[in-house]
Amino acid sequence: MRMDFVERRPENCLFAGDLFAVSLLAYETYGRLVGAEHIRLIEPMNQKLIAYYTSKDGGFRYVARKQGNPHYLEKKL
């Protein structure tokens, strides 16, 4: 499964600090239901986001661009 982006509305968002965790939980649950083996966060925008995503869940690993494929973070389910 691939997640192309996660967004939040910055002003007055009740779940601002939890949106990634909630989105990830939904993707993990759905992925397991459909038999997916991995979740990929496609083309994180910058190093700050890569550090954020990898710090929130130790299961993500960075995969560099290769042969025309984008870089991504991957987690085994």
Phi and psi restraints in degrees (range 20) as a CNS / XPLOR table:
assign (resid 1 and name C) (resid 2 and name N)
       (resid 2 and name CA) (resid 2 and name C) 1.0 -127.8 20.0 2
assign (resid 2 and name N) (resid 2 and name CA)
       (resid 2 and name C) (resid 3 and name N) 1.0 141.7 20.0 2
assign (resid 2 and name C) (resid 3 and name N)
       (resid 3 and name CA) (resid 3 and name C) 1.0 -114.7 20.0 2
assign (resid 3 and name N) (resid 3 and name CA)
       (resid 3 and name C) (resid 4 and name N) 1.0 115.3 20.0 2
assign (resid 3 and name C) (resid 4 and name N)
       (resid 4 and name CA) (resid 4 and name C) 1.0 -82.8 20.0 2
assign (resid 4 and name N) (resid 4 and name CA)
       (resid 4 and name C) (resid 5 and name N) 1.0 -28.8 20.0 2
assign (resid 4 and name C) (resid 5 and name N)
       (resid 5 and name CA) (resid 5 and name C) 1.0 -163.0 20.0 2
assign (resid 5 and name N) (resid 5 and name CA)
       (resid 5 and name C) (resid 6 and name N) 1.0 156.2 20.0 2
assign (resid 5 and name C) (resid 6 and name N)
       (resid 6 and name CA) (resid 6 and name C) 1.0 -130.6 20.0 2
assign (resid 6 and name N) (resid 6 and name CA)
       (resid 6 and name C) (resid 7 and name N) 1.0 124.9 20.0 2
assign (resid 6 and name C) (resid 7 and name N)
       (resid 7 and name CA) (resid 7 and name C) 1.0 -125.7 20.0 2
assign (resid 7 and name N) (resid 7 and name CA)
       (resid 7 and name C) (resid 8 and name N) 1.0 159.1 20.0 2
assign (resid 7 and name C) (resid 8 and name N)
       (resid 8 and name CA) (resid 8 and name C) 1.0 -144.2 20.0 2
assign (resid 8 and name N) (resid 8 and name CA)
       (resid 8 and name C) (resid 9 and name N) 1.0 155.6 20.0 2
assign (resid 8 and name C) (resid 9 and name N)
       (resid 9 and name CA) (resid 9 and name C) 1.0 -86.4 20.0 2
assign (resid 9 and name N) (resid 9 and name CA)
       (resid 9 and name C) (resid 10 and name N) 1.0 118.4 20.0 2
assign (resid 9 and name C) (resid 10 and name N)
       (resid 10 and name CA) (resid 10 and name C) 1.0 -68.3 20.0 2
assign (resid 10 and name N) (resid 10 and name CA)
       (resid 10 and name C) (resid 11 and name N) 1.0 -32.5 20.0 2
assign (resid 10 and name C) (resid 11 and name N)
       (resid 11 and name CA) (resid 11 and name C) 1.0 -83.3 20.0 2
assign (resid 11 and name N) (resid 11 and name CA)
       (resid 11 and name C) (resid 12 and name N) 1.0 125.8 20.0 2
assign (resid 11 and name C) (resid 12 and name N)
       (resid 12 and name CA) (resid 12 and name C) 1.0 51.2 20.0 2
assign (resid 12 and name N) (resid 12 and name CA)
       (resid 12 and name C) (resid 13 and name N) 1.0 40.5 20.0 2
assign (resid 12 and name C) (resid 13 and name N)
       (resid 13 and name CA) (resid 13 and name C) 1.0 -90.2 20.0 2
assign (resid 13 and name N) (resid 13 and name CA)
       (resid 13 and name C) (resid 14 and name N) 1.0 117.1 20.0 2
assign (resid 13 and name C) (resid 14 and name N)
       (resid 14 and name CA) (resid 14 and name C) 1.0 -58.7 20.0 2
assign (resid 14 and name N) (resid 14 and name CA)
       (resid 14 and name C) (resid 15 and name N) 1.0 -34.8 20.0 2
assign (resid 14 and name C) (resid 15 and name N)
       (resid 15 and name CA) (resid 15 and name C) 1.0 -106.7 20.0 2
assign (resid 15 and name N) (resid 15 and name CA)
       (resid 15 and name C) (resid 16 and name N) 1.0 24.4 20.0 2
assign (resid 15 and name C) (resid 16 and name N)
       (resid 16 and name CA) (resid 16 and name C) 1.0 -51.6 20.0 2
assign (resid 16 and name N) (resid 16 and name CA)
       (resid 16 and name C) (resid 17 and name N) 1.0 -43.6 20.0 2
assign (resid 16 and name C) (resid 17 and name N)
       (resid 17 and name CA) (resid 17 and name C) 1.0 -82.3 20.0 2
assign (resid 17 and name N) (resid 17 and name CA)
       (resid 17 and name C) (resid 18 and name N) 1.0 -10.4 20.0 2
assign (resid 17 and name C) (resid 18 and name N)
       (resid 18 and name CA) (resid 18 and name C) 1.0 -112.9 20.0 2
assign (resid 18 and name N) (resid 18 and name CA)
       (resid 18 and name C) (resid 19 and name N) 1.0 -3.5 20.0 2
assign (resid 18 and name C) (resid 19 and name N)
       (resid 19 and name CA) (resid 19 and name C) 1.0 -61.1 20.0 2
assign (resid 19 and name N) (resid 19 and name CA)
       (resid 19 and name C) (resid 20 and name N) 1.0 -42.7 20.0 2
assign (resid 19 and name C) (resid 20 and name N)
       (resid 20 and name CA) (resid 20 and name C) 1.0 -63.4 20.0 2
assign (resid 20 and name N) (resid 20 and name CA)
       (resid 20 and name C) (resid 21 and name N) 1.0 -44.0 20.0 2
assign (resid 20 and name C) (resid 21 and name N)
       (resid 21 and name CA) (resid 21 and name C) 1.0 -61.7 20.0 2
assign (resid 21 and name N) (resid 21 and name CA)
       (resid 21 and name C) (resid 22 and name N) 1.0 -41.6 20.0 2
assign (resid 21 and name C) (resid 22 and name N)
       (resid 22 and name CA) (resid 22 and name C) 1.0 -66.4 20.0 2
assign (resid 22 and name N) (resid 22 and name CA)
       (resid 22 and name C) (resid 23 and name N) 1.0 -45.0 20.0 2
assign (resid 22 and name C) (resid 23 and name N)
       (resid 23 and name CA) (resid 23 and name C) 1.0 -62.0 20.0 2
assign (resid 23 and name N) (resid 23 and name CA)
       (resid 23 and name C) (resid 24 and name N) 1.0 -43.6 20.0 2
assign (resid 23 and name C) (resid 24 and name N)
       (resid 24 and name CA) (resid 24 and name C) 1.0 -63.3 20.0 2
assign (resid 24 and name N) (resid 24 and name CA)
       (resid 24 and name C) (resid 25 and name N) 1.0 -42.9 20.0 2
assign (resid 24 and name C) (resid 25 and name N)
       (resid 25 and name CA) (resid 25 and name C) 1.0 -59.7 20.0 2
assign (resid 25 and name N) (resid 25 and name CA)
       (resid 25 and name C) (resid 26 and name N) 1.0 -43.2 20.0 2
assign (resid 25 and name C) (resid 26 and name N)
       (resid 26 and name CA) (resid 26 and name C) 1.0 -63.3 20.0 2
assign (resid 26 and name N) (resid 26 and name CA)
       (resid 26 and name C) (resid 27 and name N) 1.0 -44.4 20.0 2
assign (resid 26 and name C) (resid 27 and name N)
       (resid 27 and name CA) (resid 27 and name C) 1.0 -65.2 20.0 2
assign (resid 27 and name N) (resid 27 and name CA)
       (resid 27 and name C) (resid 28 and name N) 1.0 -42.4 20.0 2
assign (resid 27 and name C) (resid 28 and name N)
       (resid 28 and name CA) (resid 28 and name C) 1.0 -62.3 20.0 2
assign (resid 28 and name N) (resid 28 and name CA)
       (resid 28 and name C) (resid 29 and name N) 1.0 -44.5 20.0 2
assign (resid 28 and name C) (resid 29 and name N)
       (resid 29 and name CA) (resid 29 and name C) 1.0 -63.0 20.0 2
assign (resid 29 and name N) (resid 29 and name CA)
       (resid 29 and name C) (resid 30 and name N) 1.0 -49.5 20.0 2
assign (resid 29 and name C) (resid 30 and name N)
       (resid 30 and name CA) (resid 30 and name C) 1.0 -63.1 20.0 2
assign (resid 30 and name N) (resid 30 and name CA)
       (resid 30 and name C) (resid 31 and name N) 1.0 -43.5 20.0 2
assign (resid 30 and name C) (resid 31 and name N)
       (resid 31 and name CA) (resid 31 and name C) 1.0 -57.4 20.0 2
assign (resid 31 and name N) (resid 31 and name CA)
       (resid 31 and name C) (resid 32 and name N) 1.0 -44.2 20.0 2
assign (resid 31 and name C) (resid 32 and name N)
       (resid 32 and name CA) (resid 32 and name C) 1.0 -64.9 20.0 2
assign (resid 32 and name N) (resid 32 and name CA)
       (resid 32 and name C) (resid 33 and name N) 1.0 -38.6 20.0 2
assign (resid 32 and name C) (resid 33 and name N)
       (resid 33 and name CA) (resid 33 and name C) 1.0 -63.8 20.0 2
assign (resid 33 and name N) (resid 33 and name CA)
       (resid 33 and name C) (resid 34 and name N) 1.0 -34.8 20.0 2
assign (resid 33 and name C) (resid 34 and name N)
       (resid 34 and name CA) (resid 34 and name C) 1.0 -96.7 20.0 2
assign (resid 34 and name N) (resid 34 and name CA)
       (resid 34 and name C) (resid 35 and name N) 1.0 3.1 20.0 2
assign (resid 34 and name C) (resid 35 and name N)
       (resid 35 and name CA) (resid 35 and name C) 1.0 84.3 20.0 2
assign (resid 35 and name N) (resid 35 and name CA)
       (resid 35 and name C) (resid 36 and name N) 1.0 18.8 20.0 2
assign (resid 35 and name C) (resid 36 and name N)
       (resid 36 and name CA) (resid 36 and name C) 1.0 -68.1 20.0 2
assign (resid 36 and name N) (resid 36 and name CA)
       (resid 36 and name C) (resid 37 and name N) 1.0 150.7 20.0 2
assign (resid 36 and name C) (resid 37 and name N)
       (resid 37 and name CA) (resid 37 and name C) 1.0 -103.5 20.0 2
assign (resid 37 and name N) (resid 37 and name CA)
       (resid 37 and name C) (resid 38 and name N) 1.0 -22.0 20.0 2
assign (resid 37 and name C) (resid 38 and name N)
       (resid 38 and name CA) (resid 38 and name C) 1.0 -142.3 20.0 2
assign (resid 38 and name N) (resid 38 and name CA)
       (resid 38 and name C) (resid 39 and name N) 1.0 156.6 20.0 2
assign (resid 38 and name C) (resid 39 and name N)
       (resid 39 and name CA) (resid 39 and name C) 1.0 -116.4 20.0 2
assign (resid 39 and name N) (resid 39 and name CA)
       (resid 39 and name C) (resid 40 and name N) 1.0 135.1 20.0 2
assign (resid 39 and name C) (resid 40 and name N)
       (resid 40 and name CA) (resid 40 and name C) 1.0 -121.1 20.0 2
assign (resid 40 and name N) (resid 40 and name CA)
       (resid 40 and name C) (resid 41 and name N) 1.0 131.7 20.0 2
assign (resid 40 and name C) (resid 41 and name N)
       (resid 41 and name CA) (resid 41 and name C) 1.0 -97.9 20.0 2
assign (resid 41 and name N) (resid 41 and name CA)
       (resid 41 and name C) (resid 42 and name N) 1.0 108.2 20.0 2
assign (resid 41 and name C) (resid 42 and name N)
       (resid 42 and name CA) (resid 42 and name C) 1.0 -83.2 20.0 2
assign (resid 42 and name N) (resid 42 and name CA)
       (resid 42 and name C) (resid 43 and name N) 1.0 130.8 20.0 2
assign (resid 42 and name C) (resid 43 and name N)
       (resid 43 and name CA) (resid 43 and name C) 1.0 46.6 20.0 2
assign (resid 43 and name N) (resid 43 and name CA)
       (resid 43 and name C) (resid 44 and name N) 1.0 63.9 20.0 2
assign (resid 43 and name C) (resid 44 and name N)
       (resid 44 and name CA) (resid 44 and name C) 1.0 -55.0 20.0 2
assign (resid 44 and name N) (resid 44 and name CA)
       (resid 44 and name C) (resid 45 and name N) 1.0 138.3 20.0 2
assign (resid 44 and name C) (resid 45 and name N)
       (resid 45 and name CA) (resid 45 and name C) 1.0 -65.8 20.0 2
assign (resid 45 and name N) (resid 45 and name CA)
       (resid 45 and name C) (resid 46 and name N) 1.0 -32.4 20.0 2
assign (resid 45 and name C) (resid 46 and name N)
       (resid 46 and name CA) (resid 46 and name C) 1.0 -159.1 20.0 2
assign (resid 46 and name N) (resid 46 and name CA)
       (resid 46 and name C) (resid 47 and name N) 1.0 174.1 20.0 2
assign (resid 46 and name C) (resid 47 and name N)
       (resid 47 and name CA) (resid 47 and name C) 1.0 -64.0 20.0 2
assign (resid 47 and name N) (resid 47 and name CA)
       (resid 47 and name C) (resid 48 and name N) 1.0 -32.1 20.0 2
assign (resid 47 and name C) (resid 48 and name N)
       (resid 48 and name CA) (resid 48 and name C) 1.0 -62.5 20.0 2
assign (resid 48 and name N) (resid 48 and name CA)
       (resid 48 and name C) (resid 49 and name N) 1.0 -43.2 20.0 2
assign (resid 48 and name C) (resid 49 and name N)
       (resid 49 and name CA) (resid 49 and name C) 1.0 -68.4 20.0 2
assign (resid 49 and name N) (resid 49 and name CA)
       (resid 49 and name C) (resid 50 and name N) 1.0 -39.0 20.0 2
assign (resid 49 and name C) (resid 50 and name N)
       (resid 50 and name CA) (resid 50 and name C) 1.0 -59.1 20.0 2
assign (resid 50 and name N) (resid 50 and name CA)
       (resid 50 and name C) (resid 51 and name N) 1.0 -46.1 20.0 2
assign (resid 50 and name C) (resid 51 and name N)
       (resid 51 and name CA) (resid 51 and name C) 1.0 -63.0 20.0 2
assign (resid 51 and name N) (resid 51 and name CA)
       (resid 51 and name C) (resid 52 and name N) 1.0 -40.8 20.0 2
assign (resid 51 and name C) (resid 52 and name N)
       (resid 52 and name CA) (resid 52 and name C) 1.0 -63.0 20.0 2
assign (resid 52 and name N) (resid 52 and name CA)
       (resid 52 and name C) (resid 53 and name N) 1.0 -51.5 20.0 2
assign (resid 52 and name C) (resid 53 and name N)
       (resid 53 and name CA) (resid 53 and name C) 1.0 -62.6 20.0 2
assign (resid 53 and name N) (resid 53 and name CA)
       (resid 53 and name C) (resid 54 and name N) 1.0 -41.7 20.0 2
assign (resid 53 and name C) (resid 54 and name N)
       (resid 54 and name CA) (resid 54 and name C) 1.0 -71.9 20.0 2
assign (resid 54 and name N) (resid 54 and name CA)
       (resid 54 and name C) (resid 55 and name N) 1.0 -26.9 20.0 2
assign (resid 54 and name C) (resid 55 and name N)
       (resid 55 and name CA) (resid 55 and name C) 1.0 -76.6 20.0 2
assign (resid 55 and name N) (resid 55 and name CA)
       (resid 55 and name C) (resid 56 and name N) 1.0 -25.9 20.0 2
assign (resid 55 and name C) (resid 56 and name N)
       (resid 56 and name CA) (resid 56 and name C) 1.0 -78.3 20.0 2
assign (resid 56 and name N) (resid 56 and name CA)
       (resid 56 and name C) (resid 57 and name N) 1.0 -24.6 20.0 2
assign (resid 56 and name C) (resid 57 and name N)
       (resid 57 and name CA) (resid 57 and name C) 1.0 -152.1 20.0 2
assign (resid 57 and name N) (resid 57 and name CA)
       (resid 57 and name C) (resid 58 and name N) 1.0 111.3 20.0 2
assign (resid 57 and name C) (resid 58 and name N)
       (resid 58 and name CA) (resid 58 and name C) 1.0 -62.7 20.0 2
assign (resid 58 and name N) (resid 58 and name CA)
       (resid 58 and name C) (resid 59 and name N) 1.0 -7.6 20.0 2
assign (resid 58 and name C) (resid 59 and name N)
       (resid 59 and name CA) (resid 59 and name C) 1.0 -79.8 20.0 2
assign (resid 59 and name N) (resid 59 and name CA)
       (resid 59 and name C) (resid 60 and name N) 1.0 -11.1 20.0 2
assign (resid 59 and name C) (resid 60 and name N)
       (resid 60 and name CA) (resid 60 and name C) 1.0 -83.1 20.0 2
assign (resid 60 and name N) (resid 60 and name CA)
       (resid 60 and name C) (resid 61 and name N) 1.0 139.5 20.0 2
assign (resid 60 and name C) (resid 61 and name N)
       (resid 61 and name CA) (resid 61 and name C) 1.0 -128.0 20.0 2
assign (resid 61 and name N) (resid 61 and name CA)
       (resid 61 and name C) (resid 62 and name N) 1.0 148.9 20.0 2
assign (resid 61 and name C) (resid 62 and name N)
       (resid 62 and name CA) (resid 62 and name C) 1.0 -85.7 20.0 2
assign (resid 62 and name N) (resid 62 and name CA)
       (resid 62 and name C) (resid 63 and name N) 1.0 135.6 20.0 2
assign (resid 62 and name C) (resid 63 and name N)
       (resid 63 and name CA) (resid 63 and name C) 1.0 -122.9 20.0 2
assign (resid 63 and name N) (resid 63 and name CA)
       (resid 63 and name C) (resid 64 and name N) 1.0 120.1 20.0 2
assign (resid 63 and name C) (resid 64 and name N)
       (resid 64 and name CA) (resid 64 and name C) 1.0 -72.9 20.0 2
assign (resid 64 and name N) (resid 64 and name CA)
       (resid 64 and name C) (resid 65 and name N) 1.0 162.6 20.0 2
assign (resid 64 and name C) (resid 65 and name N)
       (resid 65 and name CA) (resid 65 and name C) 1.0 -57.3 20.0 2
assign (resid 65 and name N) (resid 65 and name CA)
       (resid 65 and name C) (resid 66 and name N) 1.0 144.0 20.0 2
assign (resid 65 and name C) (resid 66 and name N)
       (resid 66 and name CA) (resid 66 and name C) 1.0 -154.8 20.0 2
assign (resid 66 and name N) (resid 66 and name CA)
       (resid 66 and name C) (resid 67 and name N) 1.0 127.3 20.0 2
assign (resid 66 and name C) (resid 67 and name N)
       (resid 67 and name CA) (resid 67 and name C) 1.0 47.1 20.0 2
assign (resid 67 and name N) (resid 67 and name CA)
       (resid 67 and name C) (resid 68 and name N) 1.0 48.5 20.0 2
assign (resid 67 and name C) (resid 68 and name N)
       (resid 68 and name CA) (resid 68 and name C) 1.0 83.9 20.0 2
assign (resid 68 and name N) (resid 68 and name CA)
       (resid 68 and name C) (resid 69 and name N) 1.0 -5.6 20.0 2
assign (resid 68 and name C) (resid 69 and name N)
       (resid 69 and name CA) (resid 69 and name C) 1.0 -86.5 20.0 2
assign (resid 69 and name N) (resid 69 and name CA)
       (resid 69 and name C) (resid 70 and name N) 1.0 145.5 20.0 2
assign (resid 69 and name C) (resid 70 and name N)
       (resid 70 and name CA) (resid 70 and name C) 1.0 -72.6 20.0 2
assign (resid 70 and name N) (resid 70 and name CA)
       (resid 70 and name C) (resid 71 and name N) 1.0 162.1 20.0 2
assign (resid 70 and name C) (resid 71 and name N)
       (resid 71 and name CA) (resid 71 and name C) 1.0 -77.0 20.0 2
assign (resid 71 and name N) (resid 71 and name CA)
       (resid 71 and name C) (resid 72 and name N) 1.0 156.0 20.0 2
assign (resid 71 and name C) (resid 72 and name N)
       (resid 72 and name CA) (resid 72 and name C) 1.0 -160.5 20.0 2
assign (resid 72 and name N) (resid 72 and name CA)
       (resid 72 and name C) (resid 73 and name N) 1.0 168.8 20.0 2
assign (resid 72 and name C) (resid 73 and name N)
       (resid 73 and name CA) (resid 73 and name C) 1.0 -108.1 20.0 2
assign (resid 73 and name N) (resid 73 and name CA)
       (resid 73 and name C) (resid 74 and name N) 1.0 139.8 20.0 2
assign (resid 73 and name C) (resid 74 and name N)
       (resid 74 and name CA) (resid 74 and name C) 1.0 -129.9 20.0 2
assign (resid 74 and name N) (resid 74 and name CA)
       (resid 74 and name C) (resid 75 and name N) 1.0 141.6 20.0 2
assign (resid 74 and name C) (resid 75 and name N)
       (resid 75 and name CA) (resid 75 and name C) 1.0 -132.2 20.0 2
assign (resid 75 and name N) (resid 75 and name CA)
       (resid 75 and name C) (resid 76 and name N) 1.0 131.9 20.0 2
assign (resid 75 and name C) (resid 76 and name N)
       (resid 76 and name CA) (resid 76 and name C) 1.0 -79.7 20.0 2
assign (resid 76 and name N) (resid 76 and name CA)
       (resid 76 and name C) (resid 77 and name N) 1.0 134.8 20.0 2
